[in-house]
Amino acid sequence: MEKQKLNSTVIYILAILGFLCCCIGGIGIVPSGIAYFMANSKLKEASLAPENYDNINGMKTAKIIALIIVVINALYMAYTIYRISTIGWDEMMEQSRQMQEEWMKGMNSGS
């Protein structure tokens, strides 16, 4: 019987998307969480009959990467919630606007 290949490409793509979105208030927890649960379910499926599956180690690696990115996103989300609760949403938006203005001034003075 031919071995089935565990395709971890989708899991890597979701994990990377989650990593790219982590700086947006930790919202990347959604795609990276999906990636983690997908990898976990595939590994459970493969553990029932490991002789029928190929690339189990690749799927384990994808699961670990997804878990690390979930943790990074959870920490950033907790930090964002802490900042909103301590300084308030309006102050955060004002700081963001000021940083954007300074960045634009730097861009205009450099050209």
N, C-alpha and C positions, 0 to 999 in steps of 0.2 A: 504494500500500500504506500502511496506517495505521501510525503509529509506536507502538511499545510503550513504556509509561511505566515507568521504573525507580522502584519504590516503596521509598523509604528510611525509611519510618515505623518498621518493625520494627527497623532498625539504630539509629535514634535512641532508641527505647525501651530496647533492650539496653544502649546506651552510657550512658544516664542511670541505668539500674539499676546498672550497673557503677560509676558515679560515686558513687551513694548508698551502695554497699557498700564503698567504698575504705577507710573508716575501721575496717572489721572485719578488720584484719590484711591488707588488700590482696586479699581474696577476690573483689572486684569485677573482678579480672583475667579471670575466667571469662566473664561476660556481655559485657564489653567486648571481649575477645579474639574471641568468637564474632561480635560485630557487625563487627569489623574484617575478619575472614576472609570473612564474607558480602558485605560491601561490595566487597572486593577481587575476589571471584569474579564478582560482578555486573558490575564494571567490565571485567574481562577478557572476559567474554561480550559486553559492549557494544562493546569495542574491535575485535572481529572484523567487526562490521557497524554502525558508529556511525550510519549514516543510518536505521537501523531503530529507533533508541531515542530517547526524549525524556527530559529531565531528567538528563543525564549529569553536569552540574555539581552538582546537588543530591546525587547519589550520591558525588561526589568530596568534597564538604563533609562528608557523613556519615562517610566513611572517615577523613578527617583528625581529626574529633572523636573517633571511636572509638580512633584511634591515640594521641591525646593522653591519653585516659582510661586506656588500657592502660599507658602510661608512668607516669602518676600512681600507678596501682595497683601496678606493679612496684617503684617507689621505696618506697611505703609497706610493701609486703611485705618488701623488703630491710631496711627500718628495723625492722620487727617481728622478723624473724629475728635481726638484730643485737642487739636488746634482749633477746630470749630467751637468746641465747648469752652475753651479758655479765652480766646480772643474774639470769637464771633465771626459770623459769615461776612458781614459788611466790612470789617477790618481786613479780613483775608483778601477780599476782592479789591480793596483800596491798595493794599500792598502789591497785589498782582498788577494792577493798573500802573502803579508807580514804576515797578520793575520793567514793564513793557515800554513805558515812555523813555526810561533811561536807555534801554536797549535800542530803541528807534533813534534816539539822539546820537548814540555811538555809531549806528549804521550810517546816518546822514553825515556825520563829521568825518567818517573814514573815506567817503567817496568824493 
